[in-house]
């Protein structure tokens, strides 16, 4: 007979990263607080990974725009900003892929960067604001949201 807690553990196995070997720790009603703690811990780490990934995408925008201001890297301040943003973006991405699958993380990171840089180009550099360009950006945003939902 399965206790309710063990049934819950079976249903949360894939969703919350509780592995098969750990299910048997939760086979009695008294172990429910430990199961709940495990679930909340995994939810926290997944949310933090998405926050890191979003920040990595924003810093990707920073270094891509920063390259424009470096004029080939002879300017010290824009060059330092660009190099810092580049390194910080990669570092945040490396933290995010500990939890989020690498394919999803890289696609979302690149998507945030592409949308952000395009929007900043429109604002800062008076690039084209053609309706087809905006529709394509919305498609990228919908892809990013879709990847977040199906994960």
Secondary structure by P-SEA (a helix, b strand, c coil): cccaaaaaaaaaccccccccccccccccccaaaaaaaaaaaaaaaaaaaaaaaaaaaaaaaaaaaaaaaaccccccaaaaaaaaaaaaaaaaaaaaaccccaaaaaaaaaaaaaaaaaaaaaccccccccaaaaaaaaaaaaaaaaaaaac
